[in-house]
Amino acid sequence: MPAFSLMVQGTTSDAGKSTLVTALCRLLVKRQLSVVPFKPQNMALNSAVTQDGHEIGRAQAVQAQAAHLAPHVDMNPILLKPNTDTGAQVIIQGKAVGNMNAVGYHQYKSIAKQAALDSYHRLAEQYQAVLIEGAGSPAEINLRARDIANMGFAESIDCPVIIIADIDKGGVFAHLVGTLDLLSQSEQDRVIGFVINRFRGDISLLQPGLDWLKEHTGKPVLGVLPYLTGFHLESEDAVAQSPIKDHSTDKLQVVIPVMPRTSNHTDWDALRLHPEVQVTLVGANEPIPPADLVILPGSKSVQSDLAFLRQQGWENYLQKHLRYGGKVIGICGGFQMLGEHLSDPLGLENQTPGTQTNGFGFIPMTTVLKEEKQLKQQQGKLIQGQAQITGYEIHSGVSQFTQAHDPLIELDNGEAEGYRSVDGQIIGTYLHGLFDHTGALNALLEWAGHTQSKAFDYRQHRESEIERLANRVEQHMDIDQLIEQCRRFNIQSACPL
């Protein structure tokens, strides 16, 4: 068994659970502890592919980086990828087991929970500390039965819990007290303290509230974490907006539609953080501005998102954009949309077998959705310019070109990947993470019409942000005392009075 396990739960989604687990992973590594992140159940359209071809939530891949580990499927054994408002694709230990509606999955939870417990115990045998991230809030009364994401899991493995709340949302004391009050007595007993996240201002003005909170609940506030200006950590689910920049005409203008089922939106993080690129995200019913480059991103429901784009006027926009010399990149689902036809013989996306949809028709390619996902990490070189590129594939469609074409990438295994139009205006690829490698980023920006004067290393930026986060948490939490509390909890649980 590990020296200790600790679960971080939140009063709401986006309270800071992923961020705190990331910071604690790095801080425990610095204390020479072998630590591993774990999230029993994740619901997100932003995923990552492990080296051995399994699919996990993006947040656990980031936390693995903080712990200096390669992402592994046991770090996130249950991943739910919504494909409608009431249903999702269910992925157990890295492999899709099918689509389920909310009621169906609720019945399936007993099977899913065993998979989560198996993964946890494998990690617990290998590492000194397991840092567990909850999902949403533990106080969702309608989801308490068969819970495997929050307190239900904590009770199953008997671990202590921290509850984090975002003060920037307002009502932080009501969030914390209300959440604790809605827990059972045994669940309350395993809460060892609170963390308040994203605080701005003078801590002395908050102190009376902290004192009242401890007196009222009997639980200490373990830390008040400050708001980190300009902080970047790959988002688990919410689409991150671009940082505010000056509106210089020298910047490359990139426009990206945000579709109802946009997936793997971290693909453009390197672009939105680049000092010489302006990324504009266009949602439903918003005007589409002029652009140098348009990116059609990945999608969990390609056919319905394609219909959404048509309804929003993107087809006419793209035709005009290309007529005037603009550039277009299609990534994964966006790549499929640029083709001629999309076929869904098994009804994988909309439960209607035999569906066929016309694509935008800019690439001579047809795609057929298959039951088996393509999950693999890839590396190679851009054929034009030979810049090194790394990425990962995660898609159900199998595409075939209907005429000879120029590929975009030569993979290290000798295969050709992607598409580049004869006029050089359109490229498409199944590789996510297209812009993460500095050489590829520079080459693609130059192709899009911008010769940058400032180098931007996205990977180094991501690592620097993890360090900045960890250092700030170190300043505002007593990490050694936290470790001791967790160890004491484990000892008391093993030897009850």
Disulfide bonds with the S-S distance in Angstrom:
none
